């Protein structure tokens, strides 16, 4: 690398620091003046102005003509929209799904909501364990599955009412069939951050799930680990739950969620 290349690389990094600072202050600082940015980044005003020029030219930054205050420009929005458009939930969640399978040994599901059902869009199986009956593209009720309850806990009240209105018939002897029982369960899920299907959908199968949020902080899916109750014991659920929730949170972060 030549000296010129190194200087250009250093300038690019510092320009990105300016852009990142304006981004991080969006909606917070009442005004981002040249002086404000220079002091925050420990740079001279002339340096900040020089670094900001190409960002202004490409509309990644904008500057008010009257006040001189800086803000993110429409180019930043276009860049963000292009990033979001390129995301595919299955691709984004794939690494976390395989990690959960290797770490916990169960079957991992990725689902999306289609109230009053969930739709399975991906499945990662541990070939050494008993296979689950689910298949990609199949549907299951929201109220008696961990993935369904994980999403339902953060979906609007009208969706909860739709699920209840569609009926809560018992699938097993442990299925929650009362509206108040289901609402109470959803409150507990919100409090702890993950849901549990304790033999409510399939006898002798436990499942632990957590919601995935998109860039609007809206529920867009759920990630789960399922297995026989002999392997996923009640005690193990308390360890598995936070791990699944953390994996779902990492997927959410890639999707642009801020919660």
MITI-649993 format. One record per residue (C-alpha): chain; y, x, z. Coordinates in Angstrom, 3 decimals. Layout:
! MITI-649993
<rec chain="A" Y="Y" X="X" Z="Z"/>
...
This chain:
! MITI-649993
<rec chain="A" Y="0.000" X="0.000" Z="0.000"/>
<rec chain="A" Y="3.396" X="1.373" Z="-0.988"/>
<rec chain="A" Y="6.449" X="1.442" Z="1.249"/>
<rec chain="A" Y="7.937" X="-1.391" Z="-0.815"/>
<rec chain="A" Y="4.788" X="-3.496" Z="-0.310"/>
<rec chain="A" Y="4.859" X="-2.858" Z="3.448"/>
<rec chain="A" Y="8.520" X="-3.834" Z="3.672"/>
<rec chain="A" Y="7.886" X="-7.042" Z="1.727"/>
<rec chain="A" Y="4.925" X="-7.871" Z="3.946"/>
<rec chain="A" Y="7.026" X="-7.342" Z="7.093"/>
<rec chain="A" Y="9.821" X="-9.502" Z="5.683"/>
<rec chain="A" Y="7.343" X="-12.270" Z="4.855"/>
<rec chain="A" Y="5.944" X="-12.231" Z="8.372"/>
<rec chain="A" Y="9.438" X="-12.455" Z="9.871"/>
<rec chain="A" Y="10.407" X="-15.253" Z="7.477"/>
<rec chain="A" Y="7.322" X="-17.162" Z="8.596"/>
<rec chain="A" Y="8.397" X="-16.627" Z="12.201"/>
<rec chain="A" Y="11.676" X="-18.361" Z="11.387"/>
<rec chain="A" Y="9.816" X="-21.241" Z="9.729"/>
<rec chain="A" Y="7.376" X="-21.557" Z="12.635"/>
<rec chain="A" Y="10.210" X="-21.576" Z="15.153"/>
<rec chain="A" Y="12.018" X="-24.396" Z="13.347"/>
<rec chain="A" Y="8.721" X="-26.283" Z="13.106"/>
<rec chain="A" Y="7.992" X="-25.877" Z="16.813"/>
<rec chain="A" Y="11.463" X="-27.117" Z="17.733"/>
<rec chain="A" Y="11.273" X="-30.193" Z="15.485"/>
<rec chain="A" Y="12.193" X="-33.259" Z="17.483"/>
<rec chain="A" Y="13.014" X="-31.155" Z="20.519"/>
<rec chain="A" Y="16.111" X="-29.009" Z="20.235"/>
<rec chain="A" Y="19.206" X="-31.126" Z="19.462"/>
<rec chain="A" Y="20.576" X="-28.484" Z="17.105"/>
<rec chain="A" Y="19.163" X="-25.391" Z="15.485"/>
<rec chain="A" Y="22.149" X="-23.286" Z="14.602"/>
<rec chain="A" Y="21.989" X="-19.840" Z="13.068"/>
<rec chain="A" Y="23.006" X="-18.382" Z="16.428"/>
<rec chain="A" Y="20.319" X="-20.395" Z="18.249"/>
<rec chain="A" Y="17.548" X="-19.125" Z="15.974"/>
<rec chain="A" Y="18.793" X="-15.546" Z="16.011"/>
<rec chain="A" Y="18.884" X="-15.443" Z="19.814"/>
<rec chain="A" Y="15.481" X="-17.104" Z="20.184"/>
<rec chain="A" Y="13.819" X="-14.623" Z="17.814"/>
<rec chain="A" Y="15.856" X="-11.611" Z="18.927"/>
<rec chain="A" Y="17.192" X="-11.047" Z="15.421"/>
<rec chain="A" Y="20.677" X="-10.637" Z="14.057"/>
<rec chain="A" Y="22.301" X="-13.635" Z="12.383"/>
<rec chain="A" Y="22.505" X="-11.762" Z="9.092"/>
<rec chain="A" Y="18.762" X="-11.054" Z="9.247"/>
<rec chain="A" Y="17.926" X="-14.687" Z="9.977"/>
<rec chain="A" Y="20.109" X="-15.819" Z="7.104"/>
<rec chain="A" Y="18.446" X="-13.319" Z="4.754"/>
<rec chain="A" Y="14.955" X="-14.415" Z="5.846"/>
<rec chain="A" Y="15.847" X="-18.098" Z="5.596"/>
<rec chain="A" Y="17.233" X="-17.867" Z="2.043"/>
<rec chain="A" Y="13.864" X="-18.067" Z="0.195"/>
<rec chain="A" Y="12.740" X="-20.779" Z="2.620"/>
<rec chain="A" Y="15.838" X="-22.780" Z="1.744"/>
<rec chain="A" Y="15.324" X="-22.116" Z="-1.963"/>
<rec chain="A" Y="11.776" X="-23.530" Z="-1.796"/>
<rec chain="A" Y="12.912" X="-26.424" Z="0.453"/>
<rec chain="A" Y="10.583" X="-25.367" Z="3.260"/>
<rec chain="A" Y="13.798" X="-25.345" Z="5.288"/>
<rec chain="A" Y="16.933" X="-27.429" Z="4.872"/>
<rec chain="A" Y="20.420" X="-26.794" Z="6.243"/>
<rec chain="A" Y="23.045" X="-29.411" Z="6.939"/>
<rec chain="A" Y="26.140" X="-28.722" Z="4.846"/>
<rec chain="A" Y="28.587" X="-29.825" Z="7.527"/>
<rec chain="A" Y="27.046" X="-28.559" Z="10.773"/>
<rec chain="A" Y="25.001" X="-25.678" Z="9.382"/>
<rec chain="A" Y="22.011" X="-26.780" Z="11.496"/>
<rec chain="A" Y="18.522" X="-25.938" Z="10.252"/>
<rec chain="A" Y="15.555" X="-28.326" Z="9.993"/>
<rec chain="A" Y="12.277" X="-28.541" Z="8.111"/>
<rec chain="A" Y="12.789" X="-29.410" Z="4.455"/>
<rec chain="A" Y="10.926" X="-31.718" Z="2.086"/>
<rec chain="A" Y="8.899" X="-28.758" Z="0.851"/>
<rec chain="A" Y="7.289" X="-28.531" Z="4.290"/>
<rec chain="A" Y="6.329" X="-32.199" Z="4.059"/>
<rec chain="A" Y="4.825" X="-31.694" Z="0.605"/>
<rec chain="A" Y="2.882" X="-28.699" Z="1.869"/>
<rec chain="A" Y="1.563" X="-30.684" Z="4.835"/>
<rec chain="A" Y="0.568" X="-33.610" Z="2.640"/>
<rec chain="A" Y="-1.259" X="-31.284" Z="0.250"/>
<rec chain="A" Y="-3.127" X="-29.772" Z="3.193"/>
<rec chain="A" Y="-4.142" X="-33.189" Z="4.523"/>
<rec chain="A" Y="-5.224" X="-34.365" Z="1.079"/>
<rec chain="A" Y="-7.543" X="-31.376" Z="0.795"/>
<rec chain="A" Y="-9.368" X="-32.175" Z="4.026"/>
<rec chain="A" Y="-12.799" X="-33.760" Z="3.994"/>
<rec chain="A" Y="-14.094" X="-34.931" Z="7.382"/>
<rec chain="A" Y="-17.657" X="-33.845" Z="6.696"/>
<rec chain="A" Y="-16.558" X="-30.362" Z="5.640"/>
<rec chain="A" Y="-14.139" X="-29.975" Z="8.543"/>
<rec chain="A" Y="-16.722" X="-31.101" Z="11.123"/>
<rec chain="A" Y="-19.682" X="-29.209" Z="9.641"/>
<rec chain="A" Y="-19.347" X="-25.987" Z="11.657"/>
<rec chain="A" Y="-18.940" X="-27.878" Z="14.922"/>
<rec chain="A" Y="-21.919" X="-30.115" Z="14.122"/>
<rec chain="A" Y="-24.201" X="-27.149" Z="13.517"/>
<rec chain="A" Y="-22.875" X="-25.374" Z="16.596"/>
<rec chain="A" Y="-23.676" X="-28.400" Z="18.765"/>
<rec chain="A" Y="-27.167" X="-28.651" Z="17.289"/>
<rec chain="A" Y="-27.873" X="-24.977" Z="17.989"/>
<rec chain="A" Y="-26.376" X="-25.093" Z="21.484"/>
<rec chain="A" Y="-27.968" X="-28.342" Z="22.679"/>
<rec chain="A" Y="-30.996" X="-28.772" Z="20.434"/>
<rec chain="A" Y="-30.407" X="-32.445" Z="19.643"/>
<rec chain="A" Y="-29.564" X="-34.380" Z="16.509"/>
<rec chain="A" Y="-25.853" X="-34.377" Z="15.692"/>
<rec chain="A" Y="-24.196" X="-37.333" Z="13.968"/>
<rec chain="A" Y="-20.785" X="-37.699" Z="12.366"/>
<rec chain="A" Y="-19.620" X="-41.296" Z="11.984"/>
<rec chain="A" Y="-16.586" X="-43.255" Z="10.858"/>
<rec chain="A" Y="-15.488" X="-46.737" Z="11.946"/>
<rec chain="A" Y="-16.010" X="-49.866" Z="9.898"/>
<rec chain="A" Y="-15.623" X="-52.471" Z="12.646"/>
<rec chain="A" Y="-17.698" X="-54.070" Z="13.975"/>
<rec chain="A" Y="-19.974" X="-51.263" Z="12.788"/>
<rec chain="A" Y="-20.052" X="-47.495" Z="12.458"/>
<rec chain="A" Y="-21.160" X="-45.680" Z="9.315"/>
<rec chain="A" Y="-23.153" X="-42.463" Z="9.527"/>
<rec chain="A" Y="-21.639" X="-39.946" Z="7.097"/>
<rec chain="A" Y="-23.456" X="-36.794" Z="8.209"/>
<rec chain="A" Y="-26.497" X="-35.817" Z="10.253"/>
<rec chain="A" Y="-27.665" X="-32.401" Z="11.439"/>
<rec chain="A" Y="-31.216" X="-32.398" Z="12.763"/>
<rec chain="A" Y="-33.132" X="-29.948" Z="14.875"/>
<rec chain="A" Y="-36.351" X="-29.656" Z="12.889"/>
<rec chain="A" Y="-38.346" X="-28.788" Z="16.022"/>
<rec chain="A" Y="-37.476" X="-32.068" Z="17.783"/>
<rec chain="A" Y="-38.436" X="-35.702" Z="17.260"/>
<rec chain="A" Y="-36.347" X="-37.097" Z="14.406"/>
<rec chain="A" Y="-33.877" X="-39.918" Z="14.993"/>
<rec chain="A" Y="-34.185" X="-43.106" Z="12.924"/>
<rec chain="A" Y="-30.594" X="-42.905" Z="11.634"/>
<rec chain="A" Y="-29.813" X="-41.885" Z="8.074"/>
<rec chain="A" Y="-26.640" X="-40.965" Z="6.200"/>
<rec chain="A" Y="-24.990" X="-44.082" Z="4.827"/>
<rec chain="A" Y="-26.611" X="-46.426" Z="7.334"/>
<rec chain="A" Y="-24.659" X="-48.635" Z="9.720"/>
<rec chain="A" Y="-25.013" X="-49.458" Z="13.413"/>
<rec chain="A" Y="-23.159" X="-51.718" Z="15.853"/>
<rec chain="A" Y="-20.149" X="-50.264" Z="17.617"/>
<rec chain="A" Y="-20.754" X="-51.824" Z="21.025"/>
<rec chain="A" Y="-24.157" X="-50.245" Z="21.735"/>
<rec chain="A" Y="-23.840" X="-46.771" Z="20.194"/>
<rec chain="A" Y="-22.130" X="-43.747" Z="21.707"/>
<rec chain="A" Y="-20.254" X="-43.032" Z="18.480"/>
<rec chain="A" Y="-19.133" X="-46.652" Z="18.261"/>
<rec chain="A" Y="-17.925" X="-46.823" Z="21.848"/>
<rec chain="A" Y="-16.210" X="-43.439" Z="21.542"/>
<rec chain="A" Y="-14.117" X="-44.756" Z="18.662"/>
<rec chain="A" Y="-13.673" X="-48.246" Z="20.069"/>
<rec chain="A" Y="-12.204" X="-46.857" Z="23.297"/>
<rec chain="A" Y="-9.168" X="-45.630" Z="21.340"/>
<rec chain="A" Y="-8.946" X="-48.312" Z="18.671"/>
<rec chain="A" Y="-6.413" X="-51.170" Z="18.939"/>
<rec chain="A" Y="-7.166" X="-54.262" Z="21.015"/>
<rec chain="A" Y="-7.577" X="-56.419" Z="17.918"/>
<rec chain="A" Y="-10.513" X="-54.225" Z="16.837"/>
<rec chain="A" Y="-12.106" X="-54.566" Z="20.285"/>
<rec chain="A" Y="-11.700" X="-58.334" Z="20.013"/>
<rec chain="A" Y="-13.234" X="-58.279" Z="16.529"/>
<rec chain="A" Y="-16.291" X="-56.405" Z="17.839"/>
<rec chain="A" Y="-16.692" X="-58.806" Z="20.759"/>
<rec chain="A" Y="-16.188" X="-61.793" Z="18.483"/>
<rec chain="A" Y="-18.955" X="-60.567" Z="16.175"/>
<rec chain="A" Y="-21.373" X="-60.865" Z="19.087"/>
<rec chain="A" Y="-22.968" X="-58.513" Z="21.611"/>
<rec chain="A" Y="-26.689" X="-59.295" Z="21.343"/>
<rec chain="A" Y="-29.096" X="-57.115" Z="23.358"/>
<rec chain="A" Y="-30.739" X="-54.381" Z="21.311"/>
<rec chain="A" Y="-32.597" X="-53.005" Z="24.341"/>
<rec chain="A" Y="-32.779" X="-54.105" Z="27.968"/>
<rec chain="A" Y="-29.901" X="-51.701" Z="28.736"/>
<rec chain="A" Y="-27.420" X="-52.933" Z="26.098"/>
<rec chain="A" Y="-24.042" X="-54.082" Z="27.434"/>
<rec chain="A" Y="-23.805" X="-57.710" Z="26.352"/>
<rec chain="A" Y="-20.765" X="-58.988" Z="28.285"/>
<rec chain="A" Y="-17.168" X="-58.610" Z="27.049"/>
<rec chain="A" Y="-15.882" X="-57.501" Z="30.457"/>
<rec chain="A" Y="-18.734" X="-55.044" Z="30.892"/>
<rec chain="A" Y="-17.879" X="-53.530" Z="27.507"/>
<rec chain="A" Y="-14.161" X="-53.365" Z="28.291"/>
<rec chain="A" Y="-14.919" X="-51.676" Z="31.599"/>
<rec chain="A" Y="-17.084" X="-49.128" Z="29.809"/>
<rec chain="A" Y="-14.312" X="-48.403" Z="27.301"/>
<rec chain="A" Y="-11.894" X="-47.734" Z="30.171"/>
<rec chain="A" Y="-14.343" X="-45.245" Z="31.696"/>
<rec chain="A" Y="-14.735" X="-43.535" Z="28.319"/>
<rec chain="A" Y="-10.968" X="-43.105" Z="28.005"/>
<rec chain="A" Y="-10.850" X="-41.623" Z="31.500"/>
<rec chain="A" Y="-13.546" X="-38.993" Z="30.931"/>
<rec chain="A" Y="-13.047" X="-38.316" Z="27.207"/>
<rec chain="A" Y="-16.566" X="-39.030" Z="25.954"/>
<rec chain="A" Y="-19.046" X="-41.898" Z="25.704"/>
<rec chain="A" Y="-22.713" X="-42.267" Z="26.569"/>
<rec chain="A" Y="-25.366" X="-44.474" Z="24.985"/>
<rec chain="A" Y="-27.987" X="-44.561" Z="27.726"/>
<rec chain="A" Y="-30.924" X="-46.188" Z="25.890"/>
<rec chain="A" Y="-28.635" X="-49.013" Z="24.746"/>
<rec chain="A" Y="-29.442" X="-48.760" Z="21.032"/>
<rec chain="A" Y="-32.878" X="-47.128" Z="20.979"/>
<rec chain="A" Y="-35.398" X="-47.075" Z="23.851"/>
<rec chain="A" Y="-35.829" X="-43.608" Z="25.366"/>
<rec chain="A" Y="-32.900" X="-42.141" Z="23.430"/>
<rec chain="A" Y="-29.638" X="-40.935" Z="24.945"/>
<rec chain="A" Y="-26.560" X="-40.075" Z="22.956"/>
<rec chain="A" Y="-23.228" X="-38.514" Z="23.931"/>
<rec chain="A" Y="-20.195" X="-38.832" Z="21.632"/>
<rec chain="A" Y="-16.480" X="-38.108" Z="21.471"/>
<rec chain="A" Y="-13.730" X="-39.380" Z="19.161"/>
<rec chain="A" Y="-12.064" X="-37.458" Z="16.347"/>
<rec chain="A" Y="-8.363" X="-38.074" Z="15.674"/>
<rec chain="A" Y="-6.357" X="-37.522" Z="12.488"/>
<rec chain="A" Y="-2.808" X="-36.225" Z="11.910"/>
<rec chain="A" Y="-1.403" X="-39.587" Z="13.057"/>
<rec chain="A" Y="-3.402" X="-39.280" Z="16.298"/>
<rec chain="A" Y="-5.444" X="-42.291" Z="15.171"/>
<rec chain="A" Y="-9.225" X="-42.436" Z="15.548"/>
<rec chain="A" Y="-10.867" X="-41.397" Z="12.295"/>
<rec chain="A" Y="-14.442" X="-40.688" Z="13.398"/>
<rec chain="A" Y="-16.773" X="-39.542" Z="16.147"/>
<rec chain="A" Y="-19.172" X="-36.673" Z="16.738"/>
<rec chain="A" Y="-22.355" X="-37.086" Z="18.810"/>
<rec chain="A" Y="-25.500" X="-35.397" Z="20.083"/>
<rec chain="A" Y="-28.661" X="-37.511" Z="20.442"/>
<rec chain="A" Y="-32.102" X="-36.816" Z="21.867"/>
<rec chain="A" Y="-34.973" X="-38.206" Z="23.869"/>
<rec chain="A" Y="-34.195" X="-38.965" Z="27.505"/>
<rec chain="A" Y="-36.790" X="-36.348" Z="28.493"/>
<rec chain="A" Y="-34.504" X="-33.711" Z="26.955"/>
<rec chain="A" Y="-31.071" X="-35.248" Z="27.521"/>
<rec chain="A" Y="-31.367" X="-36.101" Z="31.191"/>
<rec chain="A" Y="-28.654" X="-37.844" Z="33.184"/>
<rec chain="A" Y="-27.750" X="-34.508" Z="34.772"/>
<rec chain="A" Y="-27.529" X="-32.827" Z="31.367"/>
<rec chain="A" Y="-25.189" X="-35.544" Z="30.097"/>
<rec chain="A" Y="-22.545" X="-34.305" Z="32.534"/>
<rec chain="A" Y="-22.701" X="-30.863" Z="30.877"/>
<rec chain="A" Y="-23.094" X="-32.143" Z="27.330"/>
<rec chain="A" Y="-20.172" X="-34.592" Z="27.474"/>
<rec chain="A" Y="-17.365" X="-32.026" Z="27.862"/>
<rec chain="A" Y="-18.975" X="-29.825" Z="25.186"/>
<rec chain="A" Y="-19.064" X="-32.658" Z="22.631"/>
<rec chain="A" Y="-15.499" X="-33.646" Z="23.567"/>
<rec chain="A" Y="-14.298" X="-30.081" Z="23.063"/>
<rec chain="A" Y="-16.003" X="-29.891" Z="19.651"/>
<rec chain="A" Y="-14.427" X="-33.188" Z="18.564"/>
<rec chain="A" Y="-11.053" X="-31.957" Z="19.775"/>
<rec chain="A" Y="-11.339" X="-28.810" Z="17.653"/>
<rec chain="A" Y="-12.125" X="-30.931" Z="14.587"/>
<rec chain="A" Y="-9.157" X="-33.168" Z="15.428"/>
<rec chain="A" Y="-6.875" X="-30.148" Z="15.639"/>
<rec chain="A" Y="-7.873" X="-29.039" Z="12.130"/>
<rec chain="A" Y="-7.090" X="-32.564" Z="10.917"/>
<rec chain="A" Y="-3.590" X="-32.229" Z="12.371"/>
<rec chain="A" Y="-3.961" X="-34.207" Z="15.596"/>
<rec chain="A" Y="-1.654" X="-33.223" Z="18.443"/>
<rec chain="A" Y="-3.246" X="-35.131" Z="21.328"/>
